[in-house]
Amino acid sequence: MSSESSCEEEIAAIRDSLATLGDPWQVGETLLSRLGGRSRAVRLGVPAPSAAAVEARVELPGQMAEAALGTAGQKCTGRHAPTERLPRSFDLRRTRDGDYTTPVKDQGERGSCTAFGVIAVLEGTAAYARRAARLDLDLSEAHLYFGQATQKQLSGEDGTWPDDLLGDCVANGVTFEDYWPYTDTGAGHLNPNWRNRVVHAEQMVDLTRDPSGIKHHIYGHGPVTTCMVVYEDFFHYTSGVYRHTTDETKGGHCVALVGWDDDQGCWIGKNSWGTGWGEEGYFRIAYGESYIEDYPEERPTTIGCIGTTLRAWLPPQRALGLFASARDAGGWAFLEDLGWTRLSAGASGTNQFALLADARAGGYPVLPYVVNDELLMVQTIY
């Protein structure tokens, strides 16, 4: 049987199963559908759960769904929550301030999904915590997966865990994509100057088995990374609210959660299989489905961070506003992509303020150098 005819038969069987369920989601040919079984499995990257661990959680999906549906109106104390109460739906791609997610990526034929899930958290949190929807950082999955995880022998055949990799982002930080571009072969190398172009995660937060906590974190801090059990039909998902139609599992996978919708009873997830799968790389998945709130493993599997620190030259951007007072030695600058940022104090800060004022008056961009969320240096571009 050819792979093409096998794919068509798989999709036809899933379509029949969905019809009996009222067609909650749509099945079709995706980028993953066209791959053989081995190539599909390689795109997972979390150690597969044991049968005993799954059996011990047999009652969990219903409990998680019930808990997730009871959160609307709860008071949210997250530092960056846009309102005091949790809404019935929220999507980091569609906020009143803009899109706080970064473009969907493709991990290729490598079990590096955990690195992509963790990097999605850093990129999204960096923007959301600064109310800088245009920040659009592009961080290096290669540095996290082929560099740090491999050195610690965490990126073997069995897969990796998000708490390990996010822990590396707290302790060591991760550099930008252009300092180690990702390829699924692991080719390339780390720029030796990477420590001067790095992002650190701040304070890892365990949200495992806590649907309310997941929503509060997304609303108050940014994306969450989580693990899920992948069923065979998930490879053929094209749109809708996913629920598995088969009991055949293929392994574990790591994704990022960027929102939810109580009316549809689902999470909104960002995958790393490219835009040729799902809803242009995103998916909706029912609360409690695929153990997405509590992967069958006795360790943190759903986690986020409360913020990030930057140390890097950022892309050229305009200075749209300046503020200084007698009480503030350095002053503040509102940069087009970064938002309000404190200038370093002292003579250097005074010089930067003058450069920014000149650039703003002339309408030309500047190159900002940020260290620990303080604007340390500025270069003008004519």
C-alpha positions as CSV (number, residue, x, y, z in Angstrom):
1,M,0.0,0.0,0.0
2,S,1.5,3.4,-1.0
3,S,1.9,6.1,1.6
4,E,-0.6,8.3,-0.4
5,S,-3.4,5.6,-0.3
6,S,-2.6,4.9,3.3
7,C,-3.0,8.6,4.2
8,E,-6.3,8.7,2.3
9,E,-7.6,5.7,4.1
10,E,-6.6,7.1,7.5
11,I,-8.4,10.3,6.9
12,A,-11.5,8.6,5.6
13,A,-11.7,6.4,8.8
14,I,-11.3,9.5,11.0
15,R,-13.9,11.4,9.0
16,D,-16.4,8.5,9.7
17,S,-15.6,8.5,13.4
18,L,-16.0,12.3,13.6
19,A,-19.4,12.1,11.9
20,T,-20.7,9.9,14.8
21,L,-19.5,12.6,17.2
22,G,-21.2,15.5,15.4
23,D,-18.0,16.6,13.6
24,P,-16.4,18.6,16.4
25,W,-13.3,19.2,14.3
26,Q,-12.2,18.8,10.7
27,V,-9.7,16.2,9.3
28,G,-7.7,16.5,6.1
29,E,-4.4,16.2,4.5
30,T,-1.7,18.1,6.4
31,L,2.1,18.3,6.2
32,L,2.2,15.5,8.8
33,S,-0.3,13.4,6.9
34,R,2.1,13.0,4.0
35,L,4.9,11.7,6.2
36,G,5.5,8.1,7.0
37,G,5.0,6.7,10.5
38,R,8.6,7.1,11.5
39,S,8.8,10.7,10.3
40,R,5.7,11.5,12.2
41,A,7.0,10.0,15.4
42,V,10.3,11.8,15.2
43,R,8.3,15.1,15.4
44,L,7.3,14.2,18.9
45,G,9.8,14.8,21.7
46,V,8.5,14.1,25.1
47,P,9.0,10.7,26.8
48,A,5.9,8.6,26.2
49,P,3.8,7.9,29.3
50,S,3.5,4.5,30.8
51,A,0.3,2.6,30.6
52,A,0.2,2.6,34.5
53,A,0.5,6.4,34.6
54,V,-2.3,6.8,32.1
55,E,-4.5,4.4,33.9
56,A,-4.0,6.3,37.2
57,R,-5.4,9.4,35.5
58,V,-8.5,7.8,34.0
59,E,-10.8,10.2,35.9
60,L,-8.6,13.3,35.3
61,P,-10.0,14.5,31.9
62,G,-13.4,15.1,33.3
63,Q,-12.1,16.8,36.4
64,M,-9.9,19.1,34.3
65,A,-12.7,20.1,32.0
66,E,-15.0,20.9,34.9
67,A,-12.3,23.0,36.6
68,A,-11.5,24.9,33.5
69,L,-15.1,25.9,32.9
70,G,-15.5,27.4,36.4
71,T,-13.0,30.2,36.1
72,A,-14.8,33.1,34.4
73,G,-15.1,36.2,36.6
74,Q,-12.3,35.1,39.0
75,K,-10.2,38.0,40.2
76,C,-6.8,38.0,38.5
77,T,-3.8,39.4,40.3
78,G,-1.3,38.7,37.6
79,R,1.1,41.6,37.1
80,H,0.1,42.3,33.5
81,A,-3.5,41.3,33.5
82,P,-5.5,43.8,31.3
83,T,-8.5,43.6,33.6
84,E,-9.2,42.5,37.1
85,R,-11.4,39.5,36.2
86,L,-10.8,36.5,34.0
87,P,-12.9,36.7,30.8
88,R,-14.7,33.7,29.2
89,S,-12.2,33.8,26.3
90,F,-8.8,35.3,25.7
91,D,-6.2,34.9,22.9
92,L,-2.8,36.4,23.0
93,R,-2.9,36.8,19.2
94,R,-6.0,39.0,19.4
95,T,-5.7,41.4,22.3
96,R,-6.8,45.0,22.2
97,D,-3.1,46.0,22.1
98,G,-2.1,43.6,19.3
99,D,-0.6,40.2,18.8
100,Y,1.8,39.0,21.5
101,T,2.8,35.7,19.8
102,T,5.7,35.1,17.4
103,P,5.4,33.3,14.0
104,V,4.8,29.6,14.0
105,K,8.0,27.6,13.4
106,D,8.8,24.1,12.1
107,Q,10.9,21.7,14.2
108,G,11.5,19.5,11.2
109,E,12.4,15.8,11.6
110,R,13.8,16.1,15.1
111,G,12.2,15.5,18.5
112,S,12.9,19.1,19.6
113,C,9.3,20.2,20.3
114,T,10.2,21.0,24.0
115,A,12.7,23.6,22.9
116,F,10.1,25.2,20.6
117,G,7.4,25.1,23.4
118,V,9.8,26.8,25.9
119,I,11.0,29.4,23.4
120,A,7.4,30.3,22.6
121,V,7.0,31.0,26.3
122,L,10.0,33.3,26.4
123,E,9.2,35.1,23.2
124,G,5.6,35.7,24.2
125,T,6.3,36.6,27.8
126,A,9.0,39.1,26.8
127,A,6.5,41.0,24.7
128,Y,3.4,40.7,26.9
129,A,5.1,41.7,30.1
130,R,6.4,44.9,28.4
131,R,3.1,45.6,26.6
132,A,5.2,45.6,23.5
133,A,3.3,43.6,20.8
134,R,5.8,44.6,18.2
135,L,8.8,43.3,20.1
136,D,8.7,40.0,18.1
137,L,11.8,38.4,19.5
138,D,13.3,35.4,17.6
139,L,15.2,33.2,20.0
140,S,17.4,30.2,19.2
141,E,15.9,26.7,19.7
142,A,19.2,25.3,18.5
143,H,21.0,26.9,21.4
144,L,18.5,25.5,23.9
145,Y,18.2,22.0,22.3
146,F,21.5,21.2,20.5
147,G,23.6,23.3,22.9
148,Q,22.3,23.2,26.5
149,A,20.1,20.1,26.5
150,T,22.7,18.0,24.5
151,Q,25.5,19.0,26.8
152,K,23.5,17.7,29.7
153,Q,22.5,14.6,27.7
154,L,18.8,15.6,27.9
155,S,18.1,15.4,24.1
156,G,18.3,11.7,23.6
157,E,16.0,9.3,21.9
158,D,13.5,9.3,24.8
159,G,12.9,13.1,24.6
160,T,13.2,16.1,26.8
161,W,11.1,17.8,29.5
162,P,10.0,21.5,29.6
163,D,11.0,22.1,33.2
164,D,14.6,21.1,32.4
165,L,14.8,23.4,29.4
166,L,13.0,26.3,31.0
167,G,15.3,25.9,34.0
168,D,18.2,26.3,31.6
169,C,16.6,29.6,30.4
170,V,16.5,30.8,34.0
171,A,20.1,29.8,34.8
172,N,21.9,30.4,31.6
173,G,19.6,32.2,29.2
174,V,19.2,31.6,25.5
175,T,20.6,33.6,22.6
176,F,18.9,34.9,19.5
177,E,18.2,32.9,16.3
178,D,20.9,34.7,14.3
179,Y,23.5,33.6,16.8
180,W,22.7,29.9,16.2
181,P,20.1,29.3,13.4
182,Y,18.0,26.2,13.8
183,T,18.2,23.2,11.4
184,D,16.8,19.8,12.3
185,T,20.3,18.3,11.6
186,G,21.9,20.3,14.4
187,A,24.3,21.9,12.0
188,G,25.9,25.3,12.8
189,H,27.5,26.5,15.9
190,L,27.0,29.0,18.7
191,N,28.3,32.5,18.3
192,P,31.0,33.0,20.9
193,N,29.6,36.4,21.8
194,W,26.2,35.0,22.7
195,R,26.4,36.1,26.4
196,N,26.0,39.7,25.2
197,R,22.9,38.8,23.2
198,V,20.8,36.8,25.5
199,V,17.4,36.5,27.2
200,H,16.8,35.0,30.6
201,A,13.5,33.7,32.0
202,E,12.4,34.9,35.4
203,Q,11.0,32.5,38.0
204,M,9.6,29.3,36.6
205,V,6.0,28.6,37.7
206,D,4.5,25.1,38.0
207,L,0.9,25.1,36.7
208,T,0.4,21.3,36.3
209,R,-3.1,20.0,37.0
210,D,-4.4,23.6,37.5
211,P,-6.6,24.8,34.7
212,S,-7.5,28.0,36.7
213,G,-3.8,28.7,37.3
214,I,-3.1,28.2,33.6
215,K,-5.7,30.8,32.6
216,H,-4.5,33.3,35.3
217,H,-0.9,32.9,34.1
218,I,-1.7,33.4,30.4
219,Y,-3.8,36.5,31.3
220,G,-1.4,37.9,33.8
221,H,2.1,36.9,32.4
222,G,2.0,35.3,29.0
223,P,2.1,31.9,27.3
224,V,2.4,28.5,29.0
225,T,4.2,25.5,27.7
226,T,2.7,22.0,28.3
227,C,2.9,18.4,27.4
228,M,0.2,16.3,25.8
229,V,-0.4,12.7,24.7
230,V,-0.6,12.5,20.9
231,Y,-3.1,10.2,19.3
232,E,-2.8,9.0,15.7
233,D,-5.6,11.2,14.4
234,F,-3.9,14.4,15.7
235,F,-1.5,14.4,12.7
236,H,-4.5,15.0,10.4
237,Y,-6.1,17.9,12.3
238,T,-7.0,20.9,10.2
239,S,-9.4,23.0,12.3
240,G,-12.1,22.9,15.0
241,V,-12.0,21.7,18.7
242,Y,-9.9,18.6,18.8
243,R,-11.0,15.4,20.7
244,H,-9.3,12.1,19.9
245,T,-11.3,9.6,17.9
246,T,-8.9,6.7,18.4
247,D,-7.1,5.1,21.4
248,E,-3.9,4.6,19.4
249,T,-1.3,6.8,20.9
250,K,2.0,7.7,19.3
251,G,3.9,9.4,22.1
252,G,4.3,12.7,23.9
253,H,4.6,16.2,22.6
254,C,5.2,19.7,23.9
255,V,3.3,22.8,22.7
256,A,2.5,26.3,24.0
257,L,-0.9,27.5,25.2
258,V,-1.8,31.1,24.2
259,G,-5.5,31.3,25.2
260,W,-8.8,29.7,25.9
261,D,-12.5,29.8,25.0
262,D,-15.1,28.7,27.5
263,D,-18.0,28.9,25.0
264,Q,-16.2,26.2,22.9
265,G,-14.7,24.5,26.0
266,C,-11.1,24.6,24.7
267,W,-7.5,25.8,25.0
268,I,-5.8,27.6,22.1
269,G,-2.4,26.0,21.4
270,K,0.6,26.9,19.3
271,N,2.4,23.9,17.6
272,S,5.8,23.6,16.0
273,W,4.9,21.6,12.9
274,G,4.8,24.6,10.5
275,T,1.8,26.5,9.1
276,G,0.9,23.5,6.8
277,W,-0.7,21.7,9.8
278,G,-3.8,22.7,11.8
279,E,-5.1,26.3,11.8
280,E,-2.0,27.8,10.2
281,G,0.1,26.1,12.9
282,Y,-2.3,26.7,15.8
283,F,-5.0,24.4,17.2
284,R,-8.0,24.3,19.6
285,I,-8.2,21.4,22.0
286,A,-11.0,20.5,24.4
287,Y,-10.5,21.0,28.1
288,G,-9.2,17.8,29.6
289,E,-8.3,16.3,26.2
290,S,-5.0,14.4,25.7
291,Y,-4.0,15.0,29.3
292,I,-2.9,18.5,28.3
293,E,-3.3,20.0,31.8
294,D,-1.4,17.1,33.5
295,Y,0.7,14.8,31.4
296,P,1.0,11.3,32.9
297,E,4.4,11.9,34.7
298,E,5.2,12.8,38.2
299,R,7.0,16.0,37.5
300,P,6.0,19.6,36.4
301,T,4.8,19.4,32.8
302,T,2.7,22.6,32.5
303,I,4.9,25.6,33.3
304,G,5.4,29.3,32.6
305,C,7.6,32.1,33.8
306,I,6.7,35.5,35.2
307,G,9.0,37.6,33.0
308,T,12.2,37.9,31.1
309,T,15.4,40.0,31.1
310,L,17.1,41.1,27.9
311,R,20.7,41.8,27.2
312,A,20.9,42.6,23.5
313,W,21.0,45.1,20.7
314,L,17.5,45.2,19.3
315,P,16.4,46.0,15.7
316,P,16.2,49.6,14.5
317,Q,13.1,51.5,15.7
318,R,11.9,55.0,16.2
319,A,11.8,56.9,19.5
320,L,8.2,58.0,19.8
321,G,8.3,59.6,23.2
322,L,10.6,60.9,25.9
323,F,10.1,61.8,29.5
324,A,12.4,63.2,32.2
325,S,12.0,64.9,35.6
326,A,14.1,66.2,38.4
327,R,13.4,63.0,40.3
328,D,14.6,60.8,37.5
329,A,18.3,61.1,36.6
330,G,18.1,59.0,33.4
331,G,14.6,59.6,32.0
332,W,12.4,57.3,30.0
333,A,12.1,56.6,26.2
334,F,9.1,55.2,24.4
335,L,10.5,53.1,21.6
336,E,8.4,51.9,18.7
337,D,8.8,48.2,19.3
338,L,9.9,48.1,23.0
339,G,7.6,50.5,24.7
340,W,8.5,52.7,27.7
341,T,12.1,51.9,28.8
342,R,14.2,53.5,31.5
343,L,17.4,55.1,30.4
344,S,20.5,54.5,32.5
345,A,21.4,57.2,35.0
346,G,24.5,59.5,34.9
347,A,26.4,61.2,32.2
348,S,25.9,58.3,29.8
349,G,22.1,58.4,30.3
350,T,22.1,62.2,29.7
351,N,23.9,61.6,26.4
352,Q,21.5,58.9,25.3
353,F,18.6,61.2,26.1
354,A,20.1,63.9,23.8
355,L,20.7,61.3,21.0
356,L,17.1,60.1,21.3
357,A,15.7,63.6,21.3
358,D,17.7,64.4,18.2
359,A,16.6,61.1,16.4
360,R,13.0,61.8,17.3
361,A,13.1,65.3,16.0
362,G,14.7,64.1,12.8
363,G,12.4,61.1,12.3
364,Y,15.2,58.6,11.9
365,P,15.5,55.2,13.9
366,V,17.9,54.2,16.6
367,L,19.6,51.0,17.6
368,P,18.8,50.4,21.3
369,Y,21.0,48.2,23.6
370,V,19.0,46.9,26.6
371,V,20.5,45.3,29.7
372,N,18.1,44.1,32.4
373,D,15.3,46.1,31.0
374,E,17.3,49.3,31.1
375,L,18.3,51.2,28.0
376,L,22.1,51.4,28.4
377,M,23.2,52.6,24.9
378,V,21.7,54.0,21.8
379,Q,23.2,54.3,18.3
380,T,21.6,56.6,15.8
381,I,21.0,55.6,12.2
382,Y,20.9,58.2,9.5
